[in-house]
Amino acid sequence: MATRTTIATAAGILMGRLRISSDEAFKLLMTYSNNRNVKLAGVADRLLELGDDKADDRALDSYIHEILNGRLSRE
């Protein structure tokens, strides 16, 4: 259940930032997860981790941009 909540919260972050529907947000997360061969929960965890860091909003924006463009993470 915690994983489902994490994924839903991550989708909510994308919805708020990108002004997209929940279906579109989930599709973005799934596509990124599949293309990068990373578990969906891992993608969601990273998004939440960056969203919690109010001091560095640029890192969150960068990760969202990466999800949108499907690029590999440079971390």
Biopython code that builds the backbone (N, CA, C, O; Angstrom):
import numpy as np
from Bio.PDB.StructureBuilder import StructureBuilder

atoms = [
    (1, "MET", "N", (0.817, -1.197, 0.000)),
    (1, "MET", "CA", (0.000, 0.000, 0.000)),
    (1, "MET", "C", (0.861, 1.261, 0.000)),
    (1, "MET", "O", (0.505, 2.251, -0.640)),
    (2, "ALA", "N", (1.985, 1.236, 0.707)),
    (2, "ALA", "CA", (2.858, 2.411, 0.767)),
    (2, "ALA", "C", (3.405, 2.746, -0.611)),
    (2, "ALA", "O", (3.540, 3.917, -0.966)),
    (3, "THR", "N", (3.723, 1.706, -1.394)),
    (3, "THR", "CA", (4.249, 1.946, -2.738)),
    (3, "THR", "C", (3.205, 2.628, -3.599)),
    (3, "THR", "O", (3.521, 3.553, -4.348)),
    (4, "ARG", "N", (1.971, 2.183, -3.500)),
    (4, "ARG", "CA", (0.891, 2.788, -4.289)),
    (4, "ARG", "C", (0.720, 4.263, -3.916)),
    (4, "ARG", "O", (0.516, 5.115, -4.781)),
    (5, "THR", "N", (0.806, 4.544, -2.636)),
    (5, "THR", "CA", (0.686, 5.930, -2.166)),
    (5, "THR", "C", (1.848, 6.777, -2.675)),
    (5, "THR", "O", (1.650, 7.919, -3.089)),
    (6, "THR", "N", (3.041, 6.228, -2.647)),
    (6, "THR", "CA", (4.218, 6.942, -3.144)),
    (6, "THR", "C", (4.074, 7.261, -4.631)),
    (6, "THR", "O", (4.370, 8.374, -5.064)),
    (7, "ILE", "N", (3.625, 6.294, -5.396)),
    (7, "ILE", "CA", (3.458, 6.502, -6.839)),
    (7, "ILE", "C", (2.367, 7.537, -7.093)),
    (7, "ILE", "O", (2.520, 8.400, -7.958)),
    (8, "ALA", "N", (1.274, 7.456, -6.349)),
    (8, "ALA", "CA", (0.183, 8.429, -6.515)),
    (8, "ALA", "C", (0.649, 9.837, -6.150)),
    (8, "ALA", "O", (0.278, 10.807, -6.812)),
    (9, "THR", "N", (1.453, 9.949, -5.107)),
    (9, "THR", "CA", (1.972, 11.262, -4.703)),
    (9, "THR", "C", (2.924, 11.814, -5.759)),
    (9, "THR", "O", (2.887, 13.004, -6.073)),
    (10, "ALA", "N", (3.771, 10.952, -6.302)),
    (10, "ALA", "CA", (4.685, 11.386, -7.363)),
    (10, "ALA", "C", (3.901, 11.837, -8.588)),
    (10, "ALA", "O", (4.248, 12.836, -9.218)),
    (11, "ALA", "N", (2.849, 11.105, -8.925)),
    (11, "ALA", "CA", (2.001, 11.515, -10.046)),
    (11, "ALA", "C", (1.372, 12.869, -9.749)),
    (11, "ALA", "O", (1.224, 13.700, -10.645)),
    (12, "GLY", "N", (1.002, 13.089, -8.494)),
    (12, "GLY", "CA", (0.436, 14.379, -8.093)),
    (12, "GLY", "C", (1.411, 15.528, -8.267)),
    (12, "GLY", "O", (1.022, 16.630, -8.654)),
    (13, "ILE", "N", (2.678, 15.267, -7.980)),
    (13, "ILE", "CA", (3.711, 16.297, -8.186)),
    (13, "ILE", "C", (3.773, 16.658, -9.673)),
    (13, "ILE", "O", (3.800, 17.834, -10.036)),
    (14, "LEU", "N", (3.796, 15.631, -10.525)),
    (14, "LEU", "CA", (3.836, 15.890, -11.966)),
    (14, "LEU", "C", (2.575, 16.619, -12.428)),
    (14, "LEU", "O", (2.647, 17.521, -13.263)),
    (15, "MET", "N", (1.432, 16.232, -11.891)),
    (15, "MET", "CA", (0.174, 16.883, -12.259)),
    (15, "MET", "C", (0.218, 18.370, -11.916)),
    (15, "MET", "O", (-0.174, 19.217, -12.718)),
    (16, "GLY", "N", (0.700, 18.672, -10.717)),
    (16, "GLY", "CA", (0.768, 20.066, -10.286)),
    (16, "GLY", "C", (1.774, 20.887, -11.065)),
    (16, "GLY", "O", (1.507, 22.030, -11.435)),
    (17, "ARG", "N", (2.927, 20.301, -11.309)),
    (17, "ARG", "CA", (3.991, 21.034, -12.007)),
    (17, "ARG", "C", (3.714, 21.196, -13.499)),
    (17, "ARG", "O", (4.008, 22.237, -14.086)),
    (18, "LEU", "N", (3.144, 20.151, -14.104)),
    (18, "LEU", "CA", (2.976, 20.145, -15.554)),
    (18, "LEU", "C", (1.542, 20.415, -16.000)),
    (18, "LEU", "O", (1.265, 20.547, -17.193)),
    (19, "ARG", "N", (0.638, 20.494, -15.031)),
    (19, "ARG", "CA", (-0.788, 20.705, -15.325)),
    (19, "ARG", "C", (-1.311, 19.658, -16.304)),
    (19, "ARG", "O", (-1.856, 19.974, -17.362)),
    (20, "ILE", "N", (-1.123, 18.394, -15.908)),
    (20, "ILE", "CA", (-1.569, 17.272, -16.715)),
    (20, "ILE", "C", (-2.515, 16.409, -15.880)),
    (20, "ILE", "O", (-2.613, 16.573, -14.664)),
    (21, "SER", "N", (-3.203, 15.496, -16.547)),
    (21, "SER", "CA", (-4.135, 14.611, -15.842)),
    (21, "SER", "C", (-3.379, 13.521, -15.087)),
    (21, "SER", "O", (-2.185, 13.312, -15.298)),
    (22, "SER", "N", (-4.089, 12.839, -14.214)),
    (22, "SER", "CA", (-3.466, 11.750, -13.466)),
    (22, "SER", "C", (-3.045, 10.618, -14.405)),
    (22, "SER", "O", (-2.003, 9.999, -14.196)),
    (23, "ASP", "N", (-3.839, 10.347, -15.426)),
    (23, "ASP", "CA", (-3.468, 9.317, -16.400)),
    (23, "ASP", "C", (-2.189, 9.679, -17.141)),
    (23, "ASP", "O", (-1.331, 8.824, -17.359)),
    (24, "GLU", "N", (-2.061, 10.944, -17.527)),
    (24, "GLU", "CA", (-0.850, 11.394, -18.226)),
    (24, "GLU", "C", (0.369, 11.312, -17.310)),
    (24, "GLU", "O", (1.450, 10.907, -17.737)),
    (25, "ALA", "N", (0.186, 11.695, -16.058)),
    (25, "ALA", "CA", (1.299, 11.650, -15.100)),
    (25, "ALA", "C", (1.752, 10.212, -14.873)),
    (25, "ALA", "O", (2.951, 9.929, -14.858)),
    (26, "PHE", "N", (0.797, 9.308, -14.696)),
    (26, "PHE", "CA", (1.151, 7.913, -14.480)),
    (26, "PHE", "C", (1.843, 7.346, -15.719)),
    (26, "PHE", "O", (2.794, 6.574, -15.603)),
    (27, "LYS", "N", (1.371, 7.724, -16.888)),
    (27, "LYS", "CA", (1.983, 7.241, -18.132)),
    (27, "LYS", "C", (3.429, 7.740, -18.244)),
    (27, "LYS", "O", (4.309, 6.995, -18.675)),
    (28, "LEU", "N", (3.672, 8.987, -17.861)),
    (28, "LEU", "CA", (5.043, 9.516, -17.870)),
    (28, "LEU", "C", (5.940, 8.712, -16.935)),
    (28, "LEU", "O", (7.051, 8.329, -17.304)),
    (29, "LEU", "N", (5.456, 8.461, -15.733)),
    (29, "LEU", "CA", (6.243, 7.685, -14.766)),
    (29, "LEU", "C", (6.519, 6.276, -15.284)),
    (29, "LEU", "O", (7.642, 5.783, -15.185)),
    (30, "MET", "N", (5.506, 5.641, -15.827)),
    (30, "MET", "CA", (5.657, 4.276, -16.351)),
    (30, "MET", "C", (6.635, 4.237, -17.524)),
    (30, "MET", "O", (7.502, 3.365, -17.585)),
    (31, "THR", "N", (6.494, 5.171, -18.444)),
    (31, "THR", "CA", (7.370, 5.202, -19.614)),
    (31, "THR", "C", (8.816, 5.399, -19.200)),
    (31, "THR", "O", (9.707, 4.704, -19.687)),
    (32, "TYR", "N", (9.050, 6.347, -18.298)),
    (32, "TYR", "CA", (10.412, 6.597, -17.822)),
    (32, "TYR", "C", (10.962, 5.359, -17.127)),
    (32, "TYR", "O", (12.105, 4.963, -17.358)),
    (33, "SER", "N", (10.146, 4.755, -16.278)),
    (33, "SER", "CA", (10.551, 3.554, -15.559)),
    (33, "SER", "C", (10.918, 2.423, -16.527)),
    (33, "SER", "O", (11.953, 1.775, -16.370)),
    (34, "ASN", "N", (10.082, 2.197, -17.503)),
    (34, "ASN", "CA", (10.331, 1.125, -18.474)),
    (34, "ASN", "C", (11.543, 1.407, -19.350)),
    (34, "ASN", "O", (12.357, 0.516, -19.591)),
    (35, "ASN", "N", (11.666, 2.628, -19.823)),
    (35, "ASN", "CA", (12.785, 2.981, -20.706)),
    (35, "ASN", "C", (14.129, 2.933, -19.992)),
    (35, "ASN", "O", (15.154, 2.651, -20.612)),
    (36, "ARG", "N", (14.126, 3.204, -18.710)),
    (36, "ARG", "CA", (15.374, 3.245, -17.944)),
    (36, "ARG", "C", (15.615, 1.960, -17.156)),
    (36, "ARG", "O", (16.636, 1.804, -16.487)),
    (37, "ASN", "N", (14.651, 1.044, -17.250)),
    (37, "ASN", "CA", (14.746, -0.231, -16.528)),
    (37, "ASN", "C", (14.955, -0.004, -15.024)),
    (37, "ASN", "O", (15.809, -0.620, -14.386)),
    (38, "VAL", "N", (14.142, 0.902, -14.495)),
    (38, "VAL", "CA", (14.159, 1.249, -13.079)),
    (38, "VAL", "C", (12.752, 0.983, -12.551)),
    (38, "VAL", "O", (11.766, 1.284, -13.224)),
    (39, "LYS", "N", (12.659, 0.428, -11.365)),
    (39, "LYS", "CA", (11.342, 0.172, -10.803)),
    (39, "LYS", "C", (10.563, 1.479, -10.660)),
    (39, "LYS", "O", (11.115, 2.523, -10.311)),
    (40, "LEU", "N", (9.284, 1.386, -10.936)),
    (40, "LEU", "CA", (8.408, 2.545, -10.836)),
    (40, "LEU", "C", (8.475, 3.165, -9.445)),
    (40, "LEU", "O", (8.493, 4.388, -9.307)),
    (41, "ALA", "N", (8.512, 2.331, -8.428)),
    (41, "ALA", "CA", (8.598, 2.835, -7.050)),
    (41, "ALA", "C", (9.879, 3.632, -6.834)),
    (41, "ALA", "O", (9.883, 4.601, -6.075)),
    (42, "GLY", "N", (10.960, 3.237, -7.488)),
    (42, "GLY", "CA", (12.225, 3.968, -7.378)),
    (42, "GLY", "C", (12.145, 5.344, -8.008)),
    (42, "GLY", "O", (12.667, 6.319, -7.468)),
    (43, "VAL", "N", (11.488, 5.415, -9.155)),
    (43, "VAL", "CA", (11.295, 6.710, -9.821)),
    (43, "VAL", "C", (10.443, 7.612, -8.922)),
    (43, "VAL", "O", (10.758, 8.786, -8.727)),
    (44, "ALA", "N", (9.368, 7.052, -8.384)),
    (44, "ALA", "CA", (8.480, 7.815, -7.507)),
    (44, "ALA", "C", (9.201, 8.263, -6.235)),
    (44, "ALA", "O", (9.047, 9.406, -5.806)),
    (45, "ASP", "N", (9.978, 7.378, -5.639)),
    (45, "ASP", "CA", (10.739, 7.738, -4.432)),
    (45, "ASP", "C", (11.666, 8.915, -4.693)),
    (45, "ASP", "O", (11.758, 9.841, -3.888)),
    (46, "ARG", "N", (12.353, 8.865, -5.830)),
    (46, "ARG", "CA", (13.296, 9.950, -6.166)),
    (46, "ARG", "C", (12.551, 11.272, -6.353)),
    (46, "ARG", "O", (13.016, 12.318, -5.902)),
    (47, "LEU", "N", (11.415, 11.222, -7.007)),
    (47, "LEU", "CA", (10.621, 12.425, -7.228)),
    (47, "LEU", "C", (10.159, 13.021, -5.896)),
    (47, "LEU", "O", (10.192, 14.237, -5.707)),
    (48, "LEU", "N", (9.729, 12.155, -4.977)),
    (48, "LEU", "CA", (9.304, 12.630, -3.659)),
    (48, "LEU", "C", (10.476, 13.175, -2.858)),
    (48, "LEU", "O", (10.351, 14.187, -2.168)),
    (49, "GLU", "N", (11.601, 12.508, -2.954)),
    (49, "GLU", "CA", (12.802, 12.964, -2.248)),
    (49, "GLU", "C", (13.184, 14.368, -2.700)),
    (49, "GLU", "O", (13.490, 15.234, -1.881)),
    (50, "LEU", "N", (13.162, 14.579, -3.992)),
    (50, "LEU", "CA", (13.505, 15.903, -4.518)),
    (50, "LEU", "C", (12.426, 16.928, -4.196)),
    (50, "LEU", "O", (12.724, 18.099, -3.960)),
    (51, "GLY", "N", (11.169, 16.485, -4.188)),
    (51, "GLY", "CA", (10.070, 17.383, -3.857)),
    (51, "GLY", "C", (10.093, 17.838, -2.413)),
    (51, "GLY", "O", (9.608, 18.923, -2.092)),
    (52, "ASP", "N", (10.655, 17.012, -1.537)),
    (52, "ASP", "CA", (10.747, 17.358, -0.114)),
    (52, "ASP", "C", (11.853, 18.369, 0.173)),
    (52, "ASP", "O", (11.839, 19.026, 1.214)),
    (53, "ASP", "N", (12.805, 18.494, -0.740)),
    (53, "ASP", "CA", (13.930, 19.408, -0.534)),
    (53, "ASP", "C", (13.554, 20.798, -1.044)),
    (53, "ASP", "O", (13.815, 21.145, -2.196)),
    (54, "LYS", "N", (12.947, 21.573, -0.178)),
    (54, "LYS", "CA", (12.484, 22.919, -0.562)),
    (54, "LYS", "C", (13.636, 23.862, -0.880)),
    (54, "LYS", "O", (13.439, 24.867, -1.563)),
    (55, "ALA", "N", (14.811, 23.559, -0.404)),
    (55, "ALA", "CA", (15.965, 24.424, -0.622)),
    (55, "ALA", "C", (16.483, 24.347, -2.055)),
    (55, "ALA", "O", (17.106, 25.291, -2.540)),
    (56, "ASP", "N", (16.228, 23.224, -2.736)),
    (56, "ASP", "CA", (16.776, 23.050, -4.083)),
    (56, "ASP", "C", (15.682, 22.638, -5.061)),
    (56, "ASP", "O", (15.582, 21.476, -5.455)),
    (57, "ASP", "N", (14.873, 23.606, -5.438)),
    (57, "ASP", "CA", (13.782, 23.373, -6.379)),
    (57, "ASP", "C", (14.308, 23.033, -7.776)),
    (57, "ASP", "O", (13.621, 22.378, -8.559)),
    (58, "ARG", "N", (15.519, 23.476, -8.082)),
    (58, "ARG", "CA", (16.099, 23.215, -9.412)),
    (58, "ARG", "C", (16.327, 21.730, -9.647)),
    (58, "ARG", "O", (16.177, 21.254, -10.773)),
    (59, "ALA", "N", (16.685, 20.995, -8.610)),
    (59, "ALA", "CA", (16.912, 19.555, -8.757)),
    (59, "ALA", "C", (15.603, 18.847, -9.127)),
    (59, "ALA", "O", (15.597, 17.947, -9.967)),
    (60, "LEU", "N", (14.509, 19.250, -8.505)),
    (60, "LEU", "CA", (13.205, 18.672, -8.835)),
    (60, "LEU", "C", (12.829, 19.005, -10.273)),
    (60, "LEU", "O", (12.403, 18.132, -11.030)),
    (61, "ASP", "N", (12.989, 20.260, -10.642)),
    (61, "ASP", "CA", (12.676, 20.665, -12.021)),
    (61, "ASP", "C", (13.527, 19.906, -13.027)),
    (61, "ASP", "O", (13.038, 19.518, -14.088)),
    (62, "SER", "N", (14.776, 19.696, -12.704)),
    (62, "SER", "CA", (15.680, 18.969, -13.583)),
    (62, "SER", "C", (15.236, 17.518, -13.753)),
    (62, "SER", "O", (15.265, 16.986, -14.863)),
    (63, "TYR", "N", (14.828, 16.877, -12.660)),
    (63, "TYR", "CA", (14.385, 15.479, -12.728)),
    (63, "TYR", "C", (13.082, 15.374, -13.519)),
    (63, "TYR", "O", (12.909, 14.445, -14.308)),
    (64, "ILE", "N", (12.178, 16.310, -13.314)),
    (64, "ILE", "CA", (10.928, 16.321, -14.087)),
    (64, "ILE", "C", (11.237, 16.497, -15.564)),
    (64, "ILE", "O", (10.642, 15.831, -16.411)),
    (65, "HIS", "N", (12.151, 17.379, -15.868)),
    (65, "HIS", "CA", (12.570, 17.593, -17.263)),
    (65, "HIS", "C", (13.153, 16.301, -17.842)),
    (65, "HIS", "O", (12.891, 15.952, -18.994)),
    (66, "GLU", "N", (13.935, 15.607, -17.038)),
    (66, "GLU", "CA", (14.529, 14.335, -17.449)),
    (66, "GLU", "C", (13.436, 13.294, -17.727)),
    (66, "GLU", "O", (13.513, 12.551, -18.706)),
    (67, "ILE", "N", (12.435, 13.249, -16.870)),
    (67, "ILE", "CA", (11.322, 12.320, -17.071)),
    (67, "ILE", "C", (10.593, 12.664, -18.372)),
    (67, "ILE", "O", (10.243, 11.776, -19.149)),
    (68, "LEU", "N", (10.372, 13.938, -18.597)),
    (68, "LEU", "CA", (9.684, 14.358, -19.825)),
    (68, "LEU", "C", (10.457, 14.000, -21.070)),
    (68, "LEU", "O", (9.873, 13.607, -22.079)),
    (69, "ASN", "N", (11.757, 14.131, -21.006)),
    (69, "ASN", "CA", (12.586, 13.898, -22.185)),
    (69, "ASN", "C", (13.153, 12.486, -22.259)),
    (69, "ASN", "O", (13.736, 12.105, -23.274)),
    (70, "GLY", "N", (12.987, 11.709, -21.191)),
    (70, "GLY", "CA", (13.441, 10.334, -21.193)),
    (70, "GLY", "C", (14.949, 10.180, -21.203)),
    (70, "GLY", "O", (15.462, 9.148, -21.634)),
    (71, "ARG", "N", (15.663, 11.186, -20.735)),
    (71, "ARG", "CA", (17.121, 11.089, -20.717)),
    (71, "ARG", "C", (17.603, 10.325, -19.510)),
    (71, "ARG", "O", (16.913, 10.255, -18.493)),
    (72, "LEU", "N", (18.779, 9.756, -19.618)),
    (72, "LEU", "CA", (19.383, 9.055, -18.489)),
    (72, "LEU", "C", (19.822, 10.048, -17.432)),
    (72, "LEU", "O", (20.271, 11.154, -17.735)),
    (73, "SER", "N", (19.685, 9.636, -16.206)),
    (73, "SER", "CA", (20.130, 10.461, -15.097)),
    (73, "SER", "C", (21.648, 10.560, -15.088)),
    (73, "SER", "O", (22.339, 9.594, -15.410)),
    (74, "ARG", "N", (22.155, 11.703, -14.727)),
    (74, "ARG", "CA", (23.612, 11.917, -14.701)),
    (74, "ARG", "C", (24.143, 11.773, -13.265)),
    (74, "ARG", "O", (25.303, 12.087, -12.999)),
    (75, "GLU", "N", (23.302, 11.302, -12.353)),
    (75, "GLU", "CA", (23.724, 11.177, -10.952)),
    (75, "GLU", "C", (24.557, 9.944, -10.742)),
    (75, "GLU", "O", (24.998, 9.681, -9.623)),
]
sb = StructureBuilder()
sb.init_structure("model")
sb.init_model(0)
sb.init_chain("A")
sb.init_seg("    ")
for serial, (resi, resn, name, xyz) in enumerate(atoms, 1):
    if name == "N":
        sb.init_residue(resn, " ", resi, " ")
    sb.init_atom(name, np.array(xyz, "f"), 0.0, 1.0, " ", f" {name:<3s}", serial, name[0])
structure = sb.get_structure()
